[in-house]
């Protein structure tokens, strides 16, 4: 089994960055402002509910949520509706009353309604602290290496924000960075942390989680173009080790996590064409690792386990390392095979930081106490004793499908073709994805809906966070439904649907494989297939929607025909319109209350 050297909450501090939802265009576009990506609904729950549930299931009781101050009030209101499921507790016994406490920093006092940010349930299972996206204008940040000096940055990216959180004493343990959009039911967070700690002789400087791409690739050719871009990943062919004891699904991920030595991580932003097949590698890399694997089928989950103490001096002296994903992690990976790169960067750390368990040493053996950072009072004489630091990165690979065994006898039947595998494919298939693009967002909703409708055993290991009024799956028609009921008795809804509270569905409406939010209105003879309707959507009579995503408060006119179309919030689709493979976005216009503009999917690149 995966060893745990110490309770994970005592060693790590979860940090979530609420990034912009530009890749979800047009789902976050409103006429006046951007909808926070963290609040885009997945299965009628705020997207952020799923990484928070992932964190709670690992035993953590507090989390830092870094977001723009203007979003704090909306985030706090959404967090107050969440009820997370603690470890070893049945979801049916939790109820619907919120058990998430919300606190905010003093910077939120300038936001209207900030006095309502604090929320204190009687017995919270998680406390979320809302932190602004960097210091206020004019605020000085004390240097950690030179206490008499201050540190300033033109832009505070995710990596430099970790430095700022440590300098302001909000981050005193090793950060566990979790994205706001990750859906990872087959990867327990405890398995990832245990794999990180099992590395010898000490945990690596950075552990990053990669997974096989697959979500969103069945949503149609037009949508697939908006999916995750290719990521060039080079890593040593032989794994450093294979960590056993990972709980996984029966017919998918094997019960082990392979750990590799990463050699190169190149995002598609670094190449001219995201589908380019040419990749340049240094000869020094090939001389040192002549047997390397190069892949474009892996994706970065943006889950990182970082060692704070050795990274802080690097982040202070190199402000150009601004982003964790784009700059910091690739730099640490390159330092693994470019032995002199860290020396050229003057990456120096104290001998104390190089200890096998530096956190335990600084805390006097008590992993739950505050970390008295000794670098807050570093003298010039002490700096002279610092030594070059040689970092080490590890790549933990979550395989969604077992590697095929070759060769197979001619009469052998692959495991995926057996009757037992086919019967369990719908409810026990391996899945991991980030809902950060329209195709993967759509696939995350469909996957979770299938699991909920089938009451899959997976949901007992990966319980869904509870939100009042989100609806239940499998769907059952109200027994007392009549002409005056919200859902007409003559409406047809399949069991694999989810309908939010207050939604009205008129007679002869047909809804299959779809998610309807709260307070929606569906007219007569409407046909909705494999679609997602967010809160407050109005669908006129005789309309037809197939494979569509409709944003909050949008209106679909009578007899409109939409197929594989993404409708932004507040957009008004005129009656009788036919649309296929389009993105429809509402814009603010002084001449009309709800003017609209249509852009084809080929021209609607994310801003």
Steps between C-alpha positions, in 0.01 A plus 500: 500500500600864459693610810408817682794642690278751678140618483461673167319810638800560727745496210313666213286808444243476216496805271248557221541775242174625349615570145307663216265293287611627160539144367133438584384763252215592483377345827656771719417795272221734616408841356663683791751272674672163510342218699761351738617169362475346845122558497425342160269208588610139460211263569307801640776561754761777494810369329713575806294255707679200346862593585380602847337159545826340378689693768253417778509129412877509566444628854578872454302750705614830348582636157621824342296628205688769306263710288453861388345708776204589278402132495517441874136581576368272225739220597405525867130486414555184293719336764226556760274269298742206504478195720813288469521135596768425766708182483331176609155664496215396273378780275140414593575587864644844430181692425477821300603761757830668416804386698758729336634799693619803304744764618646794311797732535479870574543578129142389440362786709498721193251272324125571539346230716834392644354515849306183413804299392554329832305180548532276803302174501467330834736218397683589177692224325699753298602862550571690179701820530448742213829667408540785247700448183811670633569797728306824477639787298771671704524214751859398579603136513786426735791312351566158647873509429559865589250603771590869470397508135170463320403295195287629214366332188348643185260206489435239763471163329423175676864426588566848639170484687638203693793719600262778606287258703812375679625856562165596655496184715188357336700208359715323758493143370590344168239613246267253334380685190166373366322643192147629532373279217636149566271196498706200618275228645754220453796681654478536880694802618649293781656269240667794329637644825615158620685446173670838539613420854619151410785636289847432642716635649266801522189623321566664164496875457195472275258213442258553212205282398450413133217300346403355163279721287165364391219723628326714241622300201151370421323835494530561124773629273407866543511485877811284509694787343429699817631219720828489689802582287779250454762490773847375413626285785834323510582264786732212577378173354543295815303614806688610807267280703147365496293591803267218595179514701303757301126438514358507149212373292484130422519524120704814448798647679740239640551487874830686480646838410815509284739784581728631226789741473372789281744643246302763312155658526412730212158657476349564158545873564872442447454371146345667195249222431328306778487197271861531386693175479850648526670521837855616565697329776846590632775251435603528865158359593530213252855416611388476859168325424534312171182299570225754550131506425344796320124533520221734392227287658567612857347804663610695805237485773646819657520317832839573656658404830782745568770525765470856620831555677740449205268677253465829689860623437461417130169686470641810670811526285325410172175693455484377139391164641147630526275207412516158664396317184674705231826599673569346841433131437676491155800674658524247784465216247785639288720534808471123543712428190679834454717463805647850485172683436417547868852627566470752216173616649674537839244277665642491852346349811613459856642165618197470727268498199689204355409276794299187430196641680548879518148570617533274801834657592371856481190414700692316769344168403144628535356497150185678612672811635569820309817505299738765638663587170872559574547682168312796646819602680782393270822691545768553237728256684229234491438562132866427436453148638216419261569228246379443142179304492440223247124445474321185401162463333279194472210436264221282638307343213135402539415258222131486413540169317733208564787470257428228241707187525681401182494260334160336555422145385274490192215346699527740795217741566608846625375577847307803372284269283383265771136503608592603852706795379228616263239482775707716732629744236225755559539517877860408580697653217814687598477876467706809572467840337508872557180683411705787356384475138151468354549135384646382831238700694227324306662158552545557875128572535402197294733267688381608845137482384550140386654409834221666698220354287642148532571543872849372424718355778756764410288766672553326833875557462459838329183652650343794325485827697145587603324820393137562591271513198752353256272211410546127526593222261353261404204728436151396606181673390299646791211267574255786560591675175199669344424786270605751767816314608844640407565190287199410290376143525517465121866606483750225426827500695747213501654369820844631399392864539554752777251781561567786740252642748227730370532390137174489304452254214188518286304219337640276228853620566764228452828519694769231485861477626491867605563727800255783573588763759278683744203718404504399133185516286450243224204551266270259322625241253863585579763237427827515695764233438845467667509868595581718800273788603627728776281689748215714375496384137173549310425267207203589278239266358597247231873574537760228454843485665753226433850486650474864612624702797275794597628765742323663792182701428519434125176484300432261213219615274208290377581243231875569525718211385845484667754223452848489659463870579637685803278785619648762731322641808210742434504432127161516323458253214224632267211274419542261211881532485703198388856477631768233480856506635476865606582707806236760583602787729304796636662845495406821677323738258342834584252470212342176621431330828644168387682532172680192372789412278569166336845364426578172334695244697790529258540872573417497871843452654530560871606860573 
